[in-house]
Amino acid sequence: MMSFNSLIIAALVYVTLLFAGAFWADRRAAVGRANFLESPWSCTLSISIYCTAWTFYGAVGYAARSGLEFVTIYLGPTLVMVGWWWILRRLVRIGRAQRITSIADLVSSRFGKSTQLGMIVTVISVMAGTPYIALQLQSVTLSFAVFAQVEGVIWESADFNATAIWVAVGLAVFTILFGTRNLDANERHNGIVMAIAVEAVVKLLALVAVGVFVVWGIAGGVGQMLTRIDASEIVLWDQSGSRWISLIFLSGAAFLCLPRMFQVLVVENTD
């Protein structure tokens, strides 16, 4: 069992590697030697930013409560990507023509570059994004608290607050160094894209490892896992078709309209 101190060291090493990778990608791009950042692999992996800490915790909790309904979280984005040729490609072209750097720019550009409209969209994005960021910080702090509890340490509210503040500070420093130093409509944030791509590989390996452990290590194999599912009350729940359609639409809209998704799908798109 990993100790809490070992977890802290592993987290710091991981974050340091992300910083180093982002810095290296920025340096390579500055001298015109970062063709790998424009490859389909990098672009595809960067889209995995949709799967945040909230997605992992939320999807698992959702599956425990509502069974297969959790699949709607991913069906929406899947349908959006299937419609790439008609939807996202048009967004990218509009972004290039209008020198768009945010979802607020996109909306205002469709209505005569209205500054007032852009301000309203920005305020709405901030208001909607603040509790979302809070959920991300809560997920990370709860993860640390679980490991601390294994060693018999029960965190107080002050411990949660301190951890959340330090995580927020780290995210802010990363954003400043690799995201907001220069504001140029034609600038590509190669360091951030590189960090997201590396993180995507780590996420994929971690999810596969956890899946293998749960299915074969805990359940005893695929057959036993299916038997457990059949015996669960979840299979008895009635799934509403209208609710499925609504959730698929909302997840697809989130995939397009979340600021981070718009950034990697449109703004950072190089081809």
Secondary structure by P-SEA (a helix, b strand, c coil): cccaaaaaaaaaaaaaaaaaaaaaaaaaaaaccccccccaaaaaaaacccccaaaaaaaaaaaaccccccccccaaaaaaaaaccccaaaaaaaaaaaccccaaaaaaaaccccaaaaaaaaaaaaaaaaaaaaaaaaaaaaaaaaaaaaacccccaaaaaaaaaaaaaaaaaaaaacccccccccccaaaaaaaaaaaaaaaaaaaaaaaaaaaccccccaaaaaaaaaacccccbbbbaaaaaaaaaaaaaaacccaaaaaaacccccc
